[in-house]
Amino acid sequence: MGDDGTRRQQPAAAEGSGAKAAELDPPLHAIGFEVEELSPSRITGRLLVTPTCCQPFKVLHGGVSALVAESLASMGAHMASGYRRVAGVQLSINHFRSAALGDTVLARAVPVHLGRSTQVWEVKLWKMNPSTREKGPQIAESRVTLLCNLPLPEEHKNAGDALKKYSKL
């Protein structure tokens, strides 16, 4: 119940990967991203390219690719740092080919460097092959550098709870 005595709606059931994204990263959820695997050493997921994700030529917007990269790397760095506060300080992304409206994009983030004060994560995006449902051609690759030794303010001490709930440790 809320402070005013009214019944509050509970969060969506945790079974679906869409429910994970809603709880873990609202901007990812808003574009339809689904989190699949979640651990301090690997985060994966997928995105159906919808009109919301496209630029005017009906292909995946480069900013959406950057959002996916920054979000996955930040989740991974937060877990790998022992749930300390992290902040992205640099994002570099290369786009190799496009993903069109209706394509599914697969994403994977893995750490390249896990230091005491910085982490570097590599995030790759592939277009899914519709006939095999496996990775098809790579469409983008990024590197995300994050500070990972920042103090966690008291008012945000529960910031990692959703990650802990869904991660495979």
C-alpha positions, 0 to 999 in steps of 0.5 A: 500500500502507498503512503496515502492508503491506496493499493499500489500496482506491483511490478510486472512478473519477473519471468519475461525478459521484457519485465527484466528490462523494465526493472533494470533499465527503463530507456532500454525497455522503452525501445523494446529491448529484452535482456536475456543473460545477465552476469558480471562477465556477460550481458546479452539481449535482443531488440526488434527494430520497430519504427520507434528505433528507426531513423527516417530511412527505416533502419536502426538509429545509431543512437539506439545502438549507442543506448544499448551499448552504454546500458549493457556496459553500465549494468555489467560494470555495476555488477563487476564492481561489487555494485558500486556506483559507475559512470560512463566516461567514453563511448566509441561505436563503429557501425558496419551495416544497417538493420532494417525495420522488422529485423531483430538485433542481438547484443552482447557485452563483455568486459575487456578490462576490470580495474580498480578504478576503470572498466572497459566493456566491448559491446557487439550487435548482430543482425539475427539470421531469420532462418536460423535464429542465430547471429548473422552479420555484425552491424556495430561494435563499441567500447565503453569506458566507465569509472567504477570506484565512485561512492554509492550515495546512501539514497541510492544504496538499493540501486543494484537490487534489480541486477542482483535479482536477475543476475547469474552469479 
